[in-house]
Amino acid sequence: MRHRLLLLVVAAGLLLPQSALALNVVFTQPTGNTTVFGMTTIEATASNGPAPYFFTVLVDGSLSAIAGQINGATATYTWDTALGDNGSHALQVTASDASGATAVATTRIFVNNPNVERLRLVSARDHIEGAMPRPQSVYADQDRIYLGTSVTTDPAQGRLYVLERNRATNFPVVEVLDFSHPVLAVRGDDTYLYVAVWDSLIVYRKTHPLTQVTTLVPSSPNGGGPTSIAIVRDRLYLGMSQARAAADDRHVYLAPLNHGDIAVEIFRDTWAIGRTFGGSFETDSLVVFDLATGARVGGIPYYRSPAGVVSFPSDLYVDDDVLSIPLPPGVSLYDPATLSLDENIFDLLQRASQTNATVRRDLPAAGGTTPRDPRRFRRSSCWN
């Protein structure tokens, strides 16, 4: 009789409902102590709990992504490792299930981006050394050059160098500002200088020395602050988290890296936070919004290699004539009015390397402009 009861207890244990088991979460990629570079996929899988699951990802203790509720047990997040520094980084994922149970997993990986650009010596008078993590780390006006870096001796810290734009005096450094995080973007207009530092946008009046006006901390569903800055008339448009953003008189352009990436509108002078753009769109296309209404009007798919690898834009540039999308193979040029593809420069570069030919773009004469030949336009695979 005692053995029969024991068998019943064991059988009952085997038939425990899934919710009675301890929730578990593990990193499936990257595995611990591996070396990564460039765009890196972080993948975590949860088990033993009732769906849907909710995941959050921390990189070096800071919120990097909210993967959101999913019915499956795996969440993926793309991390642009070039935003940080080479070396060891701590990853943490927290998963919760429908019952409210939580589980945590941690791992440590190494980042080694071989092509991280470093600023060594840009002034004949002053030695400057630091990492420049983003294309928007450099900005210049008629009088000054502004260089945002991380500090070589302490990559977690940031620094802004202000140089006098005077070749005759060898571009001397006239001011240095230190920050608790690396500088990710620097832009300006006639009155203000805007410095993006981790979760904040710091606004300075362009006096000599700089005068701080305000600090803005716009929120993003994916955590993190602005990493790109666009200026249109009296407004700013900030690419948040790891998103790139640009704007002109017609459109706001958002290049999301993960679901939930957004652009935030800021009103200059009042510094009020306005509309948000994006948040729930595909992560394989640049999304275009109407500037006046905020409505989504179309998009441009990211470049996909013959092997199926998607290239995420390193930045966005737009003016009245062209929308430039820098990609690892080169740059794609679009007409911002029609969103039609003008030219893929990397196609030309590839053909030139294959034929050992010299590529020459038609450039305008000094002080003049070159009319755009409509025969060079062809309709792209943009969707509307």
Residue pairs with C-beta under 8 A, 6 or more apart in sequence:
18 48
18 49
18 50
19 49
19 50
19 97
19 99
21 48
21 49
22 48
22 101
22 103
23 46
23 47
23 48
23 49
23 95
23 96
23 97
23 101
23 102
23 103
24 46
24 47
24 48
24 103
25 44
25 45
25 46
25 47
25 55
25 93
25 94
25 95
25 103
25 104
25 105
26 44
26 45
26 105
27 42
27 43
27 44
27 91
27 93
27 105
27 107
28 43
28 44
28 45
28 74
29 41
29 42
29 43
30 36
30 40
30 41
30 42
30 107
30 109
31 107
32 107
32 108
32 109
33 108
33 109
33 110
34 109
34 110
35 109
35 110
35 111
35 112
36 81
36 109
36 110
36 111
36 112
37 81
37 111
37 112
37 113
37 114
38 80
38 81
38 82
38 113
39 78
39 79
39 80
39 81
39 257
39 312
40 78
40 79
40 81
41 76
41 77
41 78
41 79
42 57
42 76
42 77
42 78
42 79
42 91
42 93
43 74
43 75
43 76
43 77
44 55
44 57
44 74
44 75
44 93
44 95
44 105
45 73
45 74
45 75
46 53
46 55
46 73
46 74
46 75
46 95
46 97
46 103
47 73
49 95
49 97
49 98
49 99
49 101
49 103
50 97
50 98
50 99
51 70
51 71
51 72
51 73
51 97
51 98
52 69
52 70
52 71
52 97
52 98
53 69
53 70
53 72
53 73
53 75
53 95
53 96
53 97
54 66
54 67
54 68
54 69
54 95
54 96
54 97
55 66
55 67
55 68
55 70
55 75
55 93
55 94
55 95
56 63
56 65
56 66
56 67
56 93
56 94
57 63
57 64
57 65
57 66
57 67
57 75
57 77
57 91
57 92
57 93
58 64
58 90
58 91
58 92
58 93
58 94
59 79
59 84
59 89
59 90
59 91
60 84
60 89
60 90
61 90
61 92
62 198
62 223
62 224
63 222
63 223
63 224
64 77
64 79
64 222
64 223
64 224
64 241
65 77
65 222
65 223
65 241
65 258
65 260
66 221
66 222
66 223
66 260
67 75
67 76
67 77
67 259
68 259
68 260
75 93
75 95
77 258
78 242
78 257
78 258
78 283
78 312
79 242
80 242
80 257
80 312
81 111
81 113
82 113
82 116
82 133
82 134
83 133
83 134
83 184
83 227
83 242
84 111
84 133
84 155
84 182
85 111
85 116
85 131
85 133
85 150
85 155
85 156
85 182
86 111
86 112
86 113
86 116
86 155
87 110
87 111
87 155
88 108
88 109
88 110
88 111
89 108
89 109
89 110
89 111
90 106
90 107
90 108
91 106
91 107
91 108
91 109
92 104
92 105
92 106
93 104
93 105
93 106
94 102
94 103
94 104
95 102
95 103
95 104
95 105
96 102
96 103
116 131
116 133
117 131
117 132
118 129
118 130
118 131
118 132
118 152
119 128
119 129
119 130
119 131
119 132
119 147
119 149
120 128
120 129
121 127
121 128
121 129
122 128
122 147
122 163
122 171
123 163
123 170
123 171
123 172
123 173
124 170
124 171
125 169
125 170
125 171
125 172
125 173
126 163
126 172
126 173
128 147
128 149
128 161
128 173
129 152
130 149
130 150
130 151
130 152
130 159
131 149
131 150
131 152
131 155
131 182
132 138
132 147
132 148
132 149
133 150
133 182
133 184
134 184
134 185
134 227
134 228
134 315
135 314
135 315
135 326
136 184
136 185
136 186
136 187
136 196
136 227
136 228
136 229
136 315
137 147
137 148
137 149
137 183
137 184
137 185
137 186
138 145
138 146
138 147
138 148
138 186
139 145
139 146
139 186
139 187
139 188
139 193
140 146
140 165
141 165
141 188
141 206
142 165
143 164
143 165
144 162
144 163
144 164
144 165
144 174
144 206
145 162
145 163
145 164
145 165
145 171
146 160
146 161
146 162
146 163
146 186
146 188
146 193
147 160
147 161
147 163
147 186
148 158
148 159
148 160
148 182
148 183
148 184
148 185
148 186
148 195
149 158
149 159
149 160
149 161
149 182
149 183
150 156
150 157
150 158
150 159
150 182
150 183
151 157
151 158
151 159
151 178
155 182
156 180
156 181
156 182
157 178
157 179
157 180
157 181
157 182
158 178
158 179
158 180
158 181
158 182
158 183
158 197
159 176
159 177
159 178
159 179
159 183
160 176
160 177
160 179
160 183
160 186
160 195
161 173
161 175
161 176
162 173
162 174
162 175
162 176
162 177
162 209
162 210
163 171
163 172
163 173
163 174
164 171
164 172
164 174
165 171
166 172
174 208
174 209
175 208
175 209
175 210
177 195
177 210
179 195
179 197
179 202
180 197
180 198
181 197
181 198
181 199
182 197
182 198
183 195
183 196
183 197
184 196
184 197
184 198
184 225
184 226
184 227
185 194
185 195
185 196
185 226
185 227
185 228
185 229
186 193
186 194
186 195
186 196
186 229
187 193
187 194
187 229
187 230
187 231
188 194
188 206
189 231
189 268
190 206
191 205
191 206
192 203
192 204
192 205
192 206
192 213
192 268
193 203
193 204
193 205
193 206
193 210
194 201
194 202
194 203
194 204
194 229
194 231
194 236
195 201
195 202
195 203
195 204
196 202
196 225
196 226
196 227
196 228
196 229
196 238
197 225
198 224
198 225
199 217
199 223
199 224
199 225
200 215
200 216
200 217
200 225
201 215
201 216
201 217
201 218
201 225
201 226
201 229
201 236
201 238
201 266
202 212
202 214
202 215
202 216
203 212
203 213
203 214
203 215
203 216
203 271
204 210
204 211
204 212
204 213
205 211
205 212
205 213
214 271
216 266
216 271
216 273
217 225
218 225
218 226
218 238
218 240
218 264
218 266
218 273
220 240
220 241
220 260
220 261
220 262
220 264
221 260
221 262
221 279
222 240
222 241
222 242
222 258
222 260
222 261
223 241
224 240
224 241
224 242
225 240
225 241
226 238
226 239
226 240
226 264
227 239
227 240
227 241
227 242
227 243
227 244
228 238
228 239
228 243
228 244
228 245
228 246
228 315
228 316
229 236
229 237
229 238
229 239
229 245
230 236
230 237
230 238
230 239
230 245
230 246
230 247
230 252
230 316
231 237
231 247
232 247
232 248
232 249
232 291
233 249
234 267
234 268
234 269
235 247
235 265
235 266
235 267
235 268
235 274
236 265
236 266
236 268
237 245
237 246
237 247
237 252
237 263
237 264
237 265
237 266
237 277
238 245
238 263
238 264
238 266
239 245
239 254
239 255
239 261
239 263
240 261
240 262
240 263
240 264
241 257
241 258
241 260
241 261
241 262
242 257
242 258
242 261
243 254
243 255
243 256
243 257
243 261
243 262
243 263
243 278
244 254
244 255
244 313
244 314
244 315
244 316
245 252
245 253
245 254
245 255
245 263
245 277
245 316
246 252
246 253
246 316
246 317
246 318
246 323
247 253
247 291
247 318
248 291
248 318
248 319
248 320
248 336
249 291
249 320
250 290
250 291
250 336
250 337
251 288
251 289
251 290
251 291
251 297
251 318
251 336
252 263
252 265
252 277
252 288
252 289
252 291
252 294
253 286
253 287
253 288
253 289
253 316
253 318
253 323
254 261
254 262
254 263
254 277
254 278
254 281
254 286
254 287
254 288
254 289
255 286
255 287
255 302
255 312
255 313
255 316
255 325
256 262
256 278
256 281
256 282
256 283
256 287
257 283
257 312
258 283
259 280
259 281
259 283
260 279
260 280
261 278
261 279
261 283
262 276
262 277
262 278
262 279
263 276
263 277
263 278
264 273
264 274
264 275
264 276
264 277
265 273
265 274
265 275
265 276
265 277
266 272
266 273
266 274
267 273
267 274
275 294
277 287
277 289
277 294
278 287
278 289
281 287
281 296
281 299
282 299
284 301
284 302
284 304
284 310
285 299
285 300
285 301
285 302
285 383
286 299
286 300
286 301
286 302
286 313
286 316
286 325
287 296
287 299
288 296
288 297
288 298
288 299
288 300
288 339
289 295
289 296
289 297
290 296
290 297
297 384
298 339
298 382
298 383
298 384
299 382
299 383
300 325
300 334
300 339
300 380
300 382
301 381
301 382
301 383
302 310
302 311
302 312
302 313
302 327
303 310
303 311
303 327
303 329
303 332
303 344
304 310
304 311
305 311
305 329
311 327
311 328
311 329
312 327
313 325
313 326
313 327
314 326
314 327
314 328
315 326
316 323
316 324
316 325
316 326
317 323
317 324
317 326
318 324
318 336
319 336
320 336
321 336
321 372
322 333
322 334
322 335
322 336
322 342
323 333
323 334
323 335
323 336
323 339
324 331
324 332
324 333
324 334
325 331
325 332
325 333
325 334
327 346
329 346
329 349
329 350
330 344
330 345
330 346
330 347
330 348
330 349
331 344
331 345
331 346
332 341
332 343
332 344
332 345
332 346
333 341
333 342
333 343
333 344
333 345
334 340
334 341
334 342
334 380
335 342
335 377
338 377
339 380
339 382
339 384
340 377
340 378
340 379
340 380
340 382
341 377
341 378
341 379
341 380
341 382
342 372
342 376
342 377
343 376
345 361
348 359
349 359
351 357
352 358
352 359
362 370
363 370
364 370
